[in-house]
Amino acid sequence: MFAGLMLLGAGVGHLLGYPGAGAFIGIGLGYVAMALLRGRAVFLLGLGAVFLVTGVEQLLGLEEQWRTMGALFTVLTGLGFVLWGVSLLRARTGQF
């Protein structure tokens, strides 16, 4: 679901000339869908909302004001997921 919505957003955004905004909106929709499907996933819902807002800001041309904050948030989110994945690998294999 997540990957499908992310690629759908990126593709539609690319067709309309806004591939970055489309990708952010697709990622946001993916997180919101995951939150709704899992239930009680407030973190995913909040994460989706942040990505949706970032994509809409890019569409409206407001990204200049929020570029640094959005980029920092995206990097920290990615780093958080990498660390989470490493901790899962350690727990399962005792290595890494």
C-alpha positions in Angstrom: 0.0 0.0 0.0 2.7 2.4 1.1 4.9 1.9 -2.0 2.0 2.0 -4.3 0.7 5.4 -3.0 4.3 6.8 -2.9 4.9 5.9 -6.6 1.4 7.0 -7.6 2.0 10.4 -6.0 5.5 10.7 -7.6 4.1 9.7 -11.0 1.2 12.1 -11.0 3.5 14.8 -9.6 5.9 14.1 -12.4 3.2 14.4 -15.1 2.1 17.7 -13.6 5.7 19.0 -13.4 6.0 18.7 -9.6 7.8 15.3 -9.0 9.1 16.3 -5.5 5.8 17.5 -4.3 4.0 14.5 -5.7 6.4 12.2 -3.9 5.9 13.9 -0.6 2.2 13.8 -1.0 2.3 10.1 -2.0 4.5 9.3 1.0 2.1 11.2 3.3 -0.9 9.3 1.9 1.0 6.1 2.3 1.6 6.8 6.0 -2.0 7.9 6.6 -3.2 4.7 4.9 -0.9 2.6 7.0 -2.2 4.3 10.2 -5.8 3.8 9.2 -5.3 0.2 8.3 -3.4 -0.6 11.5 -5.5 1.5 13.8 -4.2 3.4 16.8 -1.0 4.3 14.9 -0.8 7.9 15.9 2.9 8.2 15.0 2.2 7.1 11.4 -0.7 9.5 11.1 1.4 12.4 12.3 4.3 11.4 10.0 1.8 11.3 7.1 0.4 14.7 8.0 3.9 16.2 8.0 4.7 14.8 4.6 1.4 15.9 3.2 1.9 19.4 4.4 5.4 19.5 3.0 4.1 18.4 -0.4 1.3 20.9 -0.4 3.9 23.7 0.6 6.0 22.7 -2.4 2.9 22.9 -4.7 2.0 26.3 -3.4 5.6 27.6 -3.7 6.1 28.0 0.0 9.0 25.6 0.3 11.6 28.4 0.3 10.6 29.3 3.9 10.6 25.7 5.1 13.3 24.0 3.0 15.9 23.6 5.7 13.4 22.4 8.3 11.7 20.0 5.9 15.1 18.6 4.8 16.3 18.2 8.4 13.0 16.4 9.3 13.3 14.1 6.3 16.9 13.2 7.1 16.1 12.6 10.8 13.1 10.4 9.9 15.3 8.3 7.5 18.0 8.0 10.2 15.3 7.0 12.7 14.1 4.2 10.4 17.6 3.0 9.7 18.4 2.8 13.4 15.1 1.0 14.1 16.0 -1.5 11.3 19.4 -2.1 12.8 18.0 -2.6 16.3 15.5 -5.2 14.8 18.4 -7.0 13.1 20.4 -7.1 16.3 17.5 -8.4 18.2 16.8 -11.2 15.7 20.3 -12.3 14.8 22.5 -11.0 17.7 24.8 -9.5 15.1 25.4 -6.2 13.3 
